[in-house]
Amino acid sequence: MSLPPRPPPPAPPHHPWAQLLAFEPDRLLRWIPLFAASAGLVILLALRLAAPPYVGILAFVMAYSSLALAGPRSIREPLLAHAARVYAAVLLLAWVTALYLLPGHPATAMVRLAVLLHLTTVYVSLFIQLPPLIAARTAAGTLTFLILTALPHTWRTLGQTEVFDGVTLPVTLLVAHGALITVLHLFSTFRDRAAHAEGRAEALHELAHRDALTGLPNRRALERDLEAAVMGAWAGHLAVVDVDGLKAVNDRLGHAAGDDLLRRFAQGFAREAGLGGQVYRISGDEFALLLPDGGPAGAAMVDQVTQDVQARYPGAAASVGATRWRAGETAGTWLSRADGAMYRHKRRGGPGR
């Protein structure tokens, strides 16, 4: 509807970081594994700590991420869909490698810390990509595997006071990662409920403002739009149309035919009103049209639509009253004046003004 046109919002100033800052969280998270693996590999090589198992794990993450982000279109979507689970599995592999395959390697402490840090990113990715319950189960399963694989190391290092030794390790994992998963689950559940409530509110708003039979906006929508038109001193006119002959069609052909008659009028009005106008069904056999200046004239448009409908229902007719808004006039007064013009037309058989 063209009531009244709003100026477009000003374009934001160009900034070299604008595209990066405009990334959605899930899009930004997709790049983290590639950056982290690349940085880790550079650090290991620079410190001459590049053990083959660690290099292999980092190379796999880099290759997987590169294909998921920039590979052929046919494989990008499935790779991204499984990325969080794959990264979780790779981190768990690195965790087991650090605990049992290379426990004395100089890079192992750094690898263990990196696994625990980057698993938090995986948890976030899971809750962004998956429904809350499935994400929670996947994250909890990952944490459970992390703790279970640490238990032999915990038993072997009982009494030691290093960060990754003794009972400190499983307790820290359970408390820190468990708390994060719980918070993410609560937030994700709230987000989904809010989205559901918003969708339900939109659906209810649509039902409250749209006529079920014709698909047109209803009287409540008309009243809302008239208020907007009055506030904006909109240039145009309001036409109220009363369809004649509906009862005769219902009595002679049945209510299905009467419904078809109304739908034909509705479709005709919407077609003739064009992009600048708006059509409403405001009661059983009554319509309203908001038409801008320069658009079709109300009476002429109604005559054209009536002739089209009469090809199927010869007894159909319509009365119309069209009025322009007067300065200082309320929306209700404007509608009443158009309604009165329509009834005067009905009584005298000529166009209402």
N, C-alpha and C positions, 0 to 999 in steps of 0.2 A: 504493500500500500504506500502511496506517495503522500504521507502526512508528516509534517512538512519535511522536506529533505534536510538531513543533517550533514554538516560538513565533515569530510573524512578526517580522521585523526592525523595529526602531524607525523611525518615520518621521523623515526628516531635518528639521531645523528650517527653518522658512520663511525665505527670504531674498529680498529684492527682485531680486537678480541670479541667483537659482537657475535660472530658466528659460534665461537666456542662457548660463550656465556649463554647463548640461546639453546644449547643442547639440553634435551630432556635428561633426567637422571639416568634412565636405563641406557640411553645412547652413550652417555659419558662413561658409565660403568663398563661398557663393552670394550673400551680402549685400555682400561686399567691393567688387565692381564698382560697385554702386549707390552705396555710401557714397563711394568714391573719385571717381567721376564727379561726384557732387553737390558734394563738397568742391572739386574742381578747377574746376568752373564758378563756384562762389562766389568762389574766389580770383581767377580771371580777371576776373570782373565787378568785384570790389572794387578790383583794381589797374588797371582800365580797359585790360585787355590781351585783351579778348574778340574775337579774330580769328574771322570766320565759319567757316573750316574747323575750327578747334579747338572752337568752340561746337557745330557740327553733329555732330562725333564724340562729344563728351560727351553731347549730347542723345540720340543714338542709343543709347549705352550705358545711359543712364538709362531710356529707353523700353523697351528689350529686357529689362533687369533687372526693371523693374516688372511687365511682363507675365509673365516667367518665375516671379516670386515671388508675384504676387497677381492674375494675370490669370485668365480663364476656365479651368476645370479641363481642358478639352479641348486647350488649347494649352500649358499649363504644362509637362507632361512632355516633349514634343518640344523645347521651347525650352531646358529645363534640360539635356536630353541633349546638345545641340549647343553649350551655352553656352561651354565652354572653347575650342572651335575658333573660335567667332564672336568672342570677346574677343581671341584671338590675332590674328585677321585685322584687327580694328579697331585694335589696338595697332600692327601693322605698317603700317597705313594712316597712323596718326598719326606713325610713325617716318619714313616717306617724305615726308610733308607737312613735317615739321620740317627734314629734311635738304635738300629740293630746292624745295618750294613756298614756304615761309616761312623761309628760312635766317637772315634778318636780323631777324626779329620779336623783340621783347623777351621774349616768353614761350617762345621756341623752346628755349632751354637747359633751362628747367623741364620742357617737354614731353618732350624727349629723356630726361631723367633719370627722369621718371615712367614712360615706356615701359619702360625697362630694369628698373625696380623692379617694376612690375606684371606683367611677363612672368614673373617668378619665381612669382607667385601662380598664373598660368595653368599653368605646369609642374606645380605641386603638384596643381591641379585635374585635369589630364590623368591623372596617375598614380593619383589616387583613383578616377576614374570609369572608366578603361579598363584592359584587361589590360596588363601591363608592356611587352611588346614593341610593341604598337600605340601606347601612350603614349610610349615612347622614340622611335619613328619620327616621331610627330607633333611632339614637342618638338624633335627634331633637325632636322626640316624647317623648323620655325619659326626656329630659330637660324641655319640655313643661309641662309634668305631674309634674315634680319636682317643677316648679315655681307655677303652679296652686294650688297644694296642700299646698304651703307655703303662699298663699294669705290670707286665714283666720287668720293665725298666724301673718302675717304682719299687718293686720287691727287691731288685738287685741293688738299689741305691738307698735302701732304708738307713736312716741315721745321718745321711749326708745333707749338707745345707745349701747346696747349689740351687739355683732357681728351677732347673729342670730335673731335680733329683728328689727321691723320697715321695712322701705323701703330698708334698706341696704341689707337685705337678697335677695330679688328677683333681685335687680340691680346687686349685686355681682355675682349671679348665671348666669344671662343673659350675662354679660360681660365676665366673666372668662370661663365658660363652653361653651358659644357660640363661643368665640374666638378659643378655643381648637378644637371644632367640625369643624369649618371653616378651620383651618390649616390642620387637618387630612384629610378633604375632598379634599383639594387642593393637598396635598401630594399623597393621594391614586389615584386621577385622573391622576396626572403626572406619577405615577408608572405604572398604567395600560396603559397609552399612550406610555410610553417608552417600556414596554413589547410588546405592539402591533407593535410598530415601529421596534423593534429588530426581532420579528417573521417575519414581512414583509421583512426586509432586508435579513434574512436568506433564506426566500422563493425565493426572487429575485436572491440571490447568487446561490441558487440551480438551478433555471431555467437558469441562465447564464452559468452554468458550467456542465449541464447535457443534454444529448440528449433525446428528448421526445419519439422517436420511440423505441429505444433499452433500455433506462434507463441507458446507460453507460455515464461516463464523456465525455465531448466533447473536441474540439480542444483547447479551452481556458483553460480548466482544464489540458490538456496535457502540454501546454506551461508553466503553473504555476509549475507543478510537475517536468518538465525537469529543470527548473531553480533551484528548490530545490535539485534535483539530482546532478546537476553540482556543486552547492555550497558545497554539502556534499561529493563530489568525490565518488559518489555512484558506487558500483561494480555491474555491470549487463549489459544488452544490450537492445537496442531499436529496435523493429521490426515494419515496416510499411507494411500493408497488403492491397492489392487492390482486391476487389471481382470482378471476371469476370462472365459474363452471366446474370447480373442483367437486362440489357435492353431487352434481349431475353425473360426472364421470364415476364417482364412487358408487352411486346408486345403480347406474346402468352397467358398468363394466367391472366393478369390484374395487377394493381398496388398493390392490396391487397396481391397477391402472392409474388410480389417483396418485399413488406414490411416483409412478413413472412420469406422470404429468408434471409434478413438482420438480422432479429431477431434470426434466427437459428445460423447464424455465430456468432452473438454477444454472445449468450448463450454458444455456444461451446467454444469460446475463453475464456470467463470468467471462465468456468468450468476447462478448461485445464491449464489456467494460475495459478490456485491455490491461496492459501492465500498470497503468497509472491509476486505475480504479479498484474498488473493493466492493464485493457483493456480500450480503448477509441474509440469512433467513431468520426473521425476528418473531414469527408466530406460524401457526399452521399453514396459512395460505398467503402470508405477507412477507415481502422482501424489502430490503433497503439497499440503496446503492450510493456510495460516496464516489463522486466523479470529479476529476480535476478540471480546471479551465483548459480549454483547448481540446478536451476529449469529447466523446460522444454525448449528444444531448439526451437527457433522460427519457423524454417522451418518445423521441424518434427511435432510440435504442429499444425501448419496451415494445413499440409497434413492430419492429423487425423481428424480435424474439417471438412475439405472439403469433405472427404470421408463420414462422417456422413450426411452432408447436401445433398450430391449427391444421397443418398438413396431416398430423396423426390424430388430433383430437379437435374436430371442427367446432365444437361448442366452447372451446377455451377462449378466454379474453383476459384483459388486465386493465386496471385503473392505476394511474400514476399521478403523484404530486411531487413536484421538484421545487426546492427553495434554496436560495443562497444564504449563507450565514450573515447575520447582521452584527455589527460591532456592539459589544457589550452583552450579547445574547448568550444565555447558558446553553449547554448541550441539550438539556431536557426541553427547553423552550424551542430550540431549533427543530428537534425531532417532532414535537407536538405540532409545530407549524407545518412541517412537511406532511404529517399524517392528516392534518386538516385539509391541506391542498388535495391530497389523494381522495378524501371523501367528497370534496366538492366536485372533483372530476367524475367520481362514480355517480353522483346525483345528476349532473348535467350532461354527462357523456362526452366531455371535451377535456383537453389537457389541463392539468392543475398547475397553478403558479404560486 
